[in-house]
Amino acid sequence: MQPQNQYDTGAIQKLDSAHYMHPFTDHHALAERGARVMVRGDGIYLWDSDGNQILDGMSGLWCVNIGYGRTSMSDAVYKQMQQLPFYNSFFNTTNVPAVQLAALLVEVSSSQFNHVFFTGSGSEANDTIVRMVRRYWELKGEGERHVIISRQNAYHGSTIAGASLGGMAGMHAQGGPMVPGIVHIGQPSYLEGGRGMSEDEFGLVAAGWLEERIGELGPHNVAAFIGEPVQGAGGVIIPPATYWPEIQRICDKYGILLIADEVICGFGRLGAWFGSELMGIKPDLIAFAKGVTSGYIPLGGVLVGDRVFDVLAGQGGDFNHGFTYSGHPVACAAALENIRIILDEQLVQQVAHDTGPYLKQQFGALIDHPLVGYADSCGFVAGLNLVRRKAAIVHDCEHFGSEQPAGMVCRGYMFDNGVIMRAVGERMIIAPPLVMTRAQIDEMVGRIRAALDDTLAELHKRGWM
Ligand SMILES: *Cc1c(COP(=O)(O)O)cnc(C)c1O
């Protein structure tokens, strides 16, 4: 047994705020509070430097799909590092794990995918896609087709192209100008836009915004449409069932490329190998990262459909694009072992037919809590909305004021109750490890309910309810 208090938390926090610049962080506020120091993971649990055990409802950051502490992962990485820690794939060379991984990804993805381009992250995958899409149309002799249509509140990464593709207002407000030739339509959020409509009606309306925008831009200027099958960072926004098939119809009608950003949805997260299969669409390009290695080592990439590959690999010569770490042998070895685990343990089927439906039932039951106005899930992503007053029609629920960050309060009580749940405004979201069992789902939902009770008591005390 490890001693529980072998870490000097205060000293680590002091060094942290002195030198370590965190992603998406207000450092002034962080320095006052001090960061929580994570030191160990096993299965679905994390331990911090004070010895607290926390159930990780977010799989790290949507990625630790096989859970923490899998020794076959460290073995695979160790072996590859000893044999060949690095070599590039630029100058007519290749390496065995990259080749094997490309072949395996082709095997587990839909039939239009026969090629894979590797990157180091999801952001780089989307940067690669922007360059591929525009190069594709140049080679087709339709270079004026350069506009990529995305959606408000989408998340496609933090590089300049990723941030430009994304629809996060807070990101567009900083560090501009953004990459030109990228525009955004509304997101398919039933809660936001579906008042007075059924979900299916709203799905068609929201997809129709794409056709409207294509009309405004002129179809001959439009290169592609990009979307996450289910929006993740935007707050687990699950589109109505009618949405994606209609998007596919519109893309086909105007001949524009369809891109699925599956950085979260890929590798079983929604109970299918890729979310696009579940949504009934056939994208030309898929961005992946996160779950491909379960986060054990950074890796991302692009599944390149035949339509695009055949043009890029045709008479155009070199496609002048690539990263030092494209096809990194150690990262690819980690991905091979991760996918072997997903296959062996039948995690995709388990989420589709057993634990996913069970999560829907147990998490969905939280709707009886006085704070919860709406709760939904898809595979192993789920979210609930905190409301000040519930109503029979979800659009009539009363919201907290802009000076009442109920989500932030709730997130704190989740931590205190030993469960990690993320807050996006008033929406509380989870994306648990795919290995989570039914008993562990009960444990997680129990901790969430306890935290909701604590939040309710606190909000009453503050006079927000
Ligand atoms: C996380 C994420 C990205 C960015 O991936 P990074 O590895 O952080 O660069 C892109 N798209 C989606 C949908 C994501 O969730």
The ligand as an SDF file (V2000), in Angstrom:
LIG
                    3D

 15 15  0  0  0  0  0  0  0  0999 V2000
  -10.9120   17.4750  -28.0990 C   0  0  0  0  0  0  0  0  0  0  0  0
  -11.4960   17.7430  -29.4190 C   0  0  0  0  0  0  0  0  0  0  0  0
  -10.7220   18.2400  -30.4780 C   0  0  0  0  0  0  0  0  0  0  0  0
   -9.2980   18.6720  -30.2940 C   0  0  0  0  0  0  0  0  0  0  0  0
   -8.4560   17.6090  -29.9870 O   0  0  0  0  0  0  0  0  0  0  0  0
   -7.0420   17.9340  -29.3060 P   0  0  0  0  0  0  0  0  0  0  0  0
   -6.3890   16.5840  -29.2250 O   0  0  0  0  0  0  0  0  0  0  0  0
   -7.3260   18.5610  -27.9830 O   0  0  0  0  0  0  0  0  0  0  0  0
   -6.3050   18.8440  -30.2090 O   0  0  0  0  0  0  0  0  0  0  0  0
  -11.3160   18.3690  -31.7070 C   0  0  0  0  0  0  0  0  0  0  0  0
  -12.5960   18.0400  -31.9100 N   0  0  0  0  0  0  0  0  0  0  0  0
  -13.3660   17.5550  -30.9150 C   0  0  0  0  0  0  0  0  0  0  0  0
  -14.7740   17.1770  -31.2070 C   0  0  0  0  0  0  0  0  0  0  0  0
  -12.8520   17.4190  -29.6350 C   0  0  0  0  0  0  0  0  0  0  0  0
  -13.6260   16.9940  -28.6450 O   0  0  0  0  0  0  0  0  0  0  0  0
  1  2  1  0
  2  3  1  0
  2 14  2  0
  3  4  1  0
  3 10  2  0
  4  5  1  0
  5  6  1  0
  6  7  2  0
  6  8  1  0
  6  9  1  0
 10 11  1  0
 11 12  2  0
 12 13  1  0
 12 14  1  0
 14 15  1  0
M  END
$$$$
